[in-house]
Amino acid sequence: MTPTIHREGPYRFFFYSHKPREPPHVHVERDDAIAKIWLHDGAVADPGGLTPRDLQRVAGIVVTHRESFIEAWHEHFGEP
């Protein structure tokens, strides 16, 4: 299961349900590319084929919505 937690423009932000042991992060999909962004600082963990411009945009979106994304992470994975 890959719950979508946010959509903005051409981007879909979601979690892979089988990765709870990693630090909080979100995957971002655009077309056939899927990047991985750390929630604590918005850093790119894996560019996944997104362009540098897209990565800059999604990192900004993650920073803007960091609190709600982290809350969604804890709700989804059942962590404090």
Secondary structure, 3 states (H helix, E strand, C coil): CCCEEEEECCEEEECCCCCCCCCCEEEEEECCEEEEEECCCCCEEECCCCCHHHHHHHHHHHHHCHHHHHHHHHHHHCCC
